[in-house]
Amino acid sequence: MLAAWRLSQRAVTFIPRVRSQTLNPLPMAAAAAAAASPKRLRVYSSVSGDGRSANGAGSGKRVGTHNGSFHCDEALGCYLIRLTSEFAGADVVRTRDPQILDTLDAVLDVGGVYDPSRHRYDHHQKGFNEVFGHGFNTKLSSAGLVYKHFGKEIIAKELEVSEDHEDVHRLYLAIYKSFVEALDAVDNGINQYDTDQPPKYVNNTHLSSRVGRLNPDWTDPDQSPEKENAAFQQAMMLAGSEFMESVRFHVKSWLPARSIVLECLLSRGKVDPSEEIMVLDRFCPWKLHLFELEEELKIDPLTKYVLYQDERSKSWRVQAVGVAPDRFESRKPLPEKWRGLRDDELSNDIGIPGCVFVHMSGFIGGNKTYEGALEMARAAINLQVSKEEQDPIGYLPLLVLATLRRSVLAIAAHMLSRPQVPLDLTLSYERTSHRSAKTRPRFRLPDPRLHRSGAAACSAEQGTMSGGEGEDERWRGCGKERKSSLAPR
């Protein structure tokens, strides 16, 4: 009878592959994979409605979620809760039968109840507005709910430290920000940007989309619960493996980089009295860490330049810090007069030997030595940078107006520096139309050829140059001649 009952429940057994220890240097890597399935991962549907008898299909505790089409949030939620000590090796029961759900040890994404004391983690019910906290305001999905209550335990196991360790809390927040929050937002239909504009391109490569594509295709003739459950197992392993990769990245790379940036940030005063220059003694990803640490530690003044050595060329870089992690504008770009220059031309212009280049946008420059790079940063700090240089786009209209003003002044100065040529401002009138009696005034201007040498040119055309009244007569004659030649026809 028991064998027949198990067959009727269409139980599906799946043994996930575990990474070899040589591919992952972390001591908990293999253990975490094993924790996801320390015994046998069983995903099955209970169609009999007998929750008690369903317990015979597996061993240990049982975690429930809904059957039918699945999404990334319950797939990841089921994976995460099985990483905990309490639910390690739990079977996964996919059903919407409330009588069966009531008998299960934990229920995710179904049931209409959020009650962590009873391990009920649904987010579809009216009035649900739970968020992660710690400055995050995105409504949680079932994955976010499980992570909120069990994330520290999972991370502490990976680090092999206690849950109250300060690094556990840092990773707990960082992993939610970089991985889990996006899944919460997608499942709850929250747009990434506050805009009514349609997206410029379609992105179906993110984790939620890839998990969704694991659902059985509608054209597949096999729409059995067995196939659906097998697909859900694949979804669990896909979402879970990428989550663990994120955890291991933060443990192996993110956390050490943060420690390096923190140490260098607190040592700015030893580099330069301005405390606006930071030197990375070891290169690492630093931008996001710098912004977060400056905000966390209330750093003042803010860092303007970061110096680090280029591993390939062994030269040194001077990089201007942006105004924000996702902005191209710099807090203080390298001086405009340096930009676009290279090598000896740059060194001669600024008086610092060993210069290599300064980018046209002023966000980065280079020098052959650390001392030279430091001198470049110090010189840039001491130079006054205009607002136009800091934000050329925002000040473009002002820049255009200033350029026009300078051009007008230059033309006026040029005209005033030329010899004075009398202008005949005698008004004459001409008809605008042969059918109209209306007239308009017209000024007569001298021929521009008279400007080439002033009065001397005019006198040369009339004859010899002699002083006195005769010359004045000839000048007036010249004017009359021009006047007659410019008369309206």
C-alpha positions in Angstrom: 0.0 0.0 0.0 2.8 2.4 0.9 4.5 1.9 -2.5 1.2 2.3 -4.3 0.6 5.5 -2.4 4.0 6.9 -3.2 3.5 6.2 -6.9 0.1 7.9 -6.8 1.8 11.0 -5.3 4.2 11.1 -8.3 7.2 11.8 -6.0 10.2 13.1 -7.8 13.7 12.5 -6.5 16.6 14.7 -7.5 20.3 14.6 -6.4 22.0 17.8 -7.3 25.6 18.0 -8.4 28.1 19.3 -5.9 31.1 21.4 -7.0 34.5 19.8 -6.6 36.5 21.2 -3.7 39.3 22.3 -6.0 37.1 24.8 -7.8 36.2 26.6 -4.6 38.9 27.6 -2.1 36.4 28.5 0.6 36.1 26.0 3.4 32.3 26.1 3.5 31.8 25.8 -0.2 31.2 22.1 -0.4 29.4 22.2 3.0 26.9 24.8 1.7 26.2 22.8 -1.4 25.6 19.7 0.8 23.4 21.7 3.1 21.1 22.4 0.2 20.6 18.7 -0.1 22.2 16.8 2.7 20.0 13.8 2.1 17.7 13.7 -1.0 15.9 16.7 -2.4 12.3 15.6 -2.9 9.8 17.8 -4.6 6.3 16.3 -5.0 2.6 17.2 -5.3 0.1 15.9 -2.8 -3.2 15.3 -4.6 -4.8 13.1 -2.0 -5.4 15.9 0.4 -4.0 13.8 3.2 -1.3 16.0 4.7 -0.3 13.4 7.3 0.3 10.6 4.8 2.4 13.0 2.7 5.0 12.9 5.4 5.9 9.4 4.3 7.2 10.6 1.0 10.3 12.0 2.4 12.3 12.3 5.6 12.6 15.2 8.1 10.5 18.4 7.9 8.4 19.6 5.0 8.3 23.0 3.3 5.3 23.9 1.2 4.8 26.2 -1.8 2.2 26.4 -4.5 2.0 24.2 -7.5 1.5 25.4 -11.1 3.6 28.0 -12.7 6.6 29.0 -10.5 8.6 32.1 -10.1 12.1 33.0 -8.9 11.1 34.1 -5.4 9.6 30.8 -4.2 12.4 28.8 -6.0 15.0 30.8 -4.1 13.0 30.8 -0.9 12.8 27.0 -0.8 16.5 26.8 -1.5 17.4 29.2 1.2 15.3 27.7 3.9 16.8 24.3 3.3 20.3 25.8 4.1 19.2 26.4 7.7 19.8 24.0 10.5 16.1 23.7 11.2 15.0 22.8 7.7 18.1 21.1 6.3 17.0 18.3 4.0 13.3 19.2 4.1 11.0 17.8 1.4 9.2 20.4 -0.7 5.5 19.9 -1.2 3.9 21.9 -4.0 0.1 22.3 -3.4 -2.6 24.9 -2.9 -4.7 22.7 -0.7 -5.1 24.6 2.6 -5.7 21.5 4.6 -2.3 20.1 3.5 -0.6 23.5 3.9 -1.7 23.6 7.5 0.2 20.4 8.3 3.5 21.5 6.9 6.4 22.9 8.9 6.9 26.0 6.7 4.9 27.5 3.9 6.3 29.9 1.3 4.5 32.1 -1.3 1.0 30.6 -0.7 -1.6 30.6 2.1 -2.1 34.3 2.5 -0.3 34.5 5.9 2.9 36.1 7.1 3.7 34.8 10.5 7.4 34.1 11.1 6.6 32.4 14.5 4.8 29.7 12.5 7.1 29.9 9.5 4.5 31.3 7.2 6.0 33.5 4.5 3.5 34.7 2.0 3.3 38.2 0.5 0.1 38.2 -1.6 -2.4 39.0 1.1 -4.1 42.4 1.4 -2.4 44.7 3.8 1.1 43.1 3.4 3.7 45.8 3.3 6.7 44.2 4.9 10.2 45.6 3.9 13.7 44.5 4.7 14.5 47.6 6.7 18.0 49.1 7.2 17.1 51.8 4.7 15.6 49.5 2.1 11.9 50.2 1.2 11.2 47.5 -1.4 8.2 45.3 -0.6 9.4 41.8 0.1 8.6 38.6 -1.8 8.8 35.1 -0.3 12.5 35.0 -1.0 13.1 38.4 0.7 11.1 37.2 3.7 13.1 34.0 4.1 16.4 35.9 3.7 15.3 38.5 6.2 14.8 35.9 8.9 17.5 33.4 8.0 20.1 35.3 6.0 22.4 35.9 8.9 22.5 32.2 9.8 23.3 31.3 6.2 26.1 33.8 5.9 27.5 32.9 9.3 27.8 29.3 8.2 29.7 30.4 5.1 32.1 32.5 7.1 32.3 30.0 9.9 31.7 32.7 12.6 28.9 33.5 14.9 25.8 35.4 13.7 26.6 38.5 15.7 30.0 39.0 14.0 30.3 42.4 12.4 31.2 41.0 9.0 28.0 38.9 9.0 25.9 42.0 9.3 27.8 43.8 6.6 27.4 40.9 4.2 23.8 40.5 5.2 23.0 44.1 4.0 25.3 43.9 0.9 23.9 40.7 -0.5 20.3 41.9 0.0 21.2 45.1 -1.9 23.1 43.4 -4.7 21.1 40.2 -5.2 17.8 39.7 -3.2 16.2 43.1 -3.5 15.9 42.9 -7.3 14.1 39.6 -7.0 11.7 41.2 -4.5 11.0 44.1 -6.8 10.5 42.0 -10.0 8.0 39.7 -8.2 6.1 42.6 -6.8 6.0 44.5 -10.1 8.1 47.4 -8.9 9.7 49.4 -11.7 13.4 50.1 -11.4 13.0 53.8 -12.4 10.2 56.3 -11.8 9.4 57.1 -15.3 6.5 56.7 -17.8 8.9 56.3 -20.7 9.0 52.8 -22.2 12.4 51.0 -21.9 14.8 51.4 -24.8 15.5 47.7 -24.9 14.2 44.4 -23.5 16.2 42.5 -20.9 15.2 38.9 -20.6 18.5 37.7 -19.3 18.1 38.4 -15.5 17.6 35.7 -13.0 13.8 36.0 -12.7 13.4 35.7 -16.5 15.7 32.7 -16.7 13.9 30.9 -13.9 10.6 31.7 -15.5 11.7 30.0 -18.7 12.2 26.7 -16.9 8.4 26.3 -16.6 7.1 23.6 -19.0 6.4 25.1 -22.4 2.7 25.2 -23.4 3.5 23.3 -26.6 5.0 20.3 -24.7 2.5 17.5 -24.7 3.8 16.4 -21.3 2.2 18.7 -18.8 2.3 16.2 -15.9 3.0 17.2 -12.3 6.2 15.1 -12.5 7.6 17.3 -15.2 6.5 20.4 -13.4 8.1 19.3 -10.2 11.3 18.4 -11.9 11.4 21.8 -13.6 10.9 23.4 -10.1 13.9 21.5 -8.8 16.0 23.0 -11.6 14.7 26.4 -10.8 15.7 26.0 -7.1 19.2 24.9 -8.1 19.6 27.7 -10.6 18.5 30.4 -8.2 20.3 28.9 -5.3 23.6 28.4 -7.1 23.7 32.0 -8.2 22.8 33.1 -4.6 25.7 31.1 -3.3 28.0 32.5 -5.9 27.0 36.0 -4.7 27.7 35.1 -1.1 31.1 33.6 -2.0 32.0 36.7 -4.1 31.3 39.0 -1.2 33.2 36.8 1.2 36.2 36.3 -1.1 36.4 39.7 -2.9 34.0 42.3 -1.6 34.8 42.1 2.1 38.6 42.2 1.7 38.4 45.1 -0.8 36.2 47.0 1.7 38.9 46.5 4.4 41.6 47.9 2.1 39.6 51.0 1.2 38.8 51.6 4.8 42.4 51.5 5.8 43.5 53.8 3.0 40.7 56.2 3.6 41.7 56.6 7.3 45.3 57.2 6.2 44.6 60.2 3.9 46.2 62.7 6.3 49.5 60.9 5.9 49.4 61.4 2.1 48.6 65.1 2.0 47.5 67.7 4.6 44.4 68.5 2.6 43.1 64.9 3.3 41.5 65.0 -0.2 44.0 62.5 -1.8 43.7 58.7 -1.1 46.4 56.2 -2.1 45.6 52.5 -2.6 48.6 50.5 -1.5 47.0 47.5 -3.2 44.6 47.9 -6.1 41.1 46.6 -5.6 37.6 47.6 -6.6 37.2 50.8 -4.6 34.5 53.1 -5.9 31.4 51.7 -4.2 33.3 51.1 -1.0 34.6 54.7 -0.9 31.1 56.2 -1.3 29.6 53.9 1.3 32.4 54.4 3.8 32.4 58.2 3.4 28.7 58.3 4.1 29.0 55.8 7.0 31.9 57.5 8.7 30.7 61.1 7.8 34.0 61.9 6.1 34.8 65.5 5.6 36.4 66.7 3.3 35.4 64.2 0.7 38.1 62.5 -1.3 38.9 64.2 -4.6 41.6 61.9 -6.1 42.6 58.3 -5.7 46.1 57.1 -6.6 46.9 53.6 -7.6 49.5 51.6 -9.6 48.6 50.2 -12.9 49.5 46.5 -12.8 50.4 46.3 -16.5 52.5 49.4 -17.1 53.6 49.8 -13.5 52.9 53.5 -13.9 50.7 55.4 -11.5 47.1 56.7 -12.1 45.5 59.8 -10.7 41.7 59.2 -10.8 39.1 61.9 -10.0 36.3 60.6 -7.8 32.8 60.9 -9.3 30.1 62.9 -7.6 28.1 59.6 -7.3 28.7 56.0 -8.2 26.5 56.2 -11.2 27.5 59.7 -12.5 30.2 60.6 -14.9 30.8 64.1 -13.4 33.8 64.3 -11.1 34.0 66.1 -7.7 37.1 67.9 -9.0 38.3 66.9 -12.5 41.9 67.4 -13.4 42.5 70.9 -14.7 41.2 71.7 -18.2 44.5 73.0 -19.5 46.1 69.6 -18.8 43.5 67.6 -20.7 44.5 65.9 -23.9 48.2 66.5 -23.4 50.7 63.7 -23.2 54.3 62.9 -22.2 56.9 65.7 -22.5 54.3 68.3 -23.6 52.3 67.6 -20.5 55.3 67.6 -18.2 56.6 70.9 -19.6 53.2 72.5 -19.4 52.6 71.7 -15.7 56.2 71.5 -14.5 56.0 67.9 -13.2 58.4 65.3 -14.7 57.3 61.8 -15.8 53.7 62.7 -16.9 52.1 60.2 -19.2 48.7 61.6 -20.1 45.5 63.3 -18.9 42.2 62.2 -20.4 40.2 64.7 -22.4 37.4 64.5 -19.8 39.8 65.1 -16.9 38.6 62.1 -15.0 42.0 60.3 -15.0 45.7 61.0 -15.6 49.0 59.1 -15.3 52.6 59.5 -14.3 55.5 57.2 -14.4 56.2 57.4 -10.7 54.2 57.6 -7.5 55.9 60.9 -6.6 54.9 62.4 -9.9 51.3 61.2 -9.6 51.1 62.7 -6.1 52.5 66.0 -7.3 49.8 66.0 -10.1 47.1 65.4 -7.5 48.4 68.1 -5.2 48.7 70.6 -8.1 45.1 69.8 -9.1 43.9 70.3 -5.6 45.5 73.7 -5.3 44.2 74.9 -8.7 40.8 76.7 -8.6 38.4 74.8 -10.8 35.5 76.7 -12.3 31.9 75.5 -12.2 32.0 75.1 -15.9 34.8 72.6 -15.6 33.0 70.7 -12.8 29.8 70.4 -14.8 30.3 71.4 -18.4 26.8 70.2 -19.4 24.9 72.2 -16.8 26.9 75.3 -17.6 26.9 75.0 -21.4 24.3 77.8 -21.9 26.4 80.2 -19.8 29.5 79.1 -21.6 27.8 79.9 -25.0 26.7 83.4 -23.7 30.2 84.1 -22.4 31.7 83.1 -25.7 29.4 85.4 -27.6 30.1 88.3 -25.3 33.8 87.8 -25.7 33.4 87.7 -29.5 31.3 90.9 -29.6 33.8 92.7 -27.4 36.7 91.5 -29.5 35.0 92.8 -32.7 34.3 96.1 -31.1 37.9 96.5 -29.9 39.1 95.7 -33.4 36.8 98.3 -34.9 37.9 100.9 -32.5 41.6 100.2 -33.2 41.2 101.0 -36.9 41.6 104.5 -38.3 38.5 106.6 -38.1 36.6 106.9 -41.4 33.8 109.4 -41.4 30.4 107.8 -42.0 27.8 109.6 -44.1 24.7 109.2 -42.1 22.6 111.2 -44.5 19.2 109.8 -44.7 17.6 109.1 -48.0 14.2 107.5 -48.7 13.2 104.9 -51.2 9.9 103.3 -51.9 9.4 99.7 -50.7 7.2 99.0 -53.6 6.1 100.8 -56.7 2.5 100.3 -55.6 3.1 101.7 -52.1 3.7 105.2 -51.0 5.4 104.0 -47.9 9.0 104.8 -47.6 11.8 103.6 -45.3 15.0 105.4 -44.2 18.4 104.2 -45.5 21.9 105.0 -44.3 24.7 105.4 -46.8 28.0 103.8 -45.6 31.4 104.4 -47.1 33.1 101.7 -49.3 35.0 99.2 -47.1 38.0 99.7 -49.4 38.5 103.1 -47.7 39.4 101.2 -44.5 42.6 99.7 -45.7 44.6 102.8 -44.7 42.2 105.4 -43.6 42.4 108.8 -45.0 45.7 108.1 -46.7 44.0 105.6 -48.9 41.4 108.1 -49.9 44.0 110.8 -50.6 46.1 108.4 -52.6 43.2 107.8 -54.9 42.7 111.6 -55.3 46.3 112.6 -55.8 49.3 113.5 -53.7 49.1 113.9 -50.0 49.8 117.4 -48.8 48.9 118.9 -45.5 46.6 121.8 -44.7 43.2 122.7 -46.1 43.8 121.2 -49.5 43.9 117.8 -48.0 40.7 118.4 -46.1 39.1 119.4 -49.4 40.3 116.3 -51.1 39.0 114.2 -48.2 35.6 115.8 -48.5 35.7 115.2 -52.2 36.4 111.6 -51.6 33.4 111.4 -49.3 31.2 113.1 -51.9 32.4 110.7 -54.5 31.6 107.7 -52.4 28.3 109.3 -51.5 27.3 109.6 -55.0 28.4 106.1 -55.9 26.4 104.6 -53.0 23.3 106.6 -53.8 20.2 104.5 -54.3 19.3 103.7 -57.9 
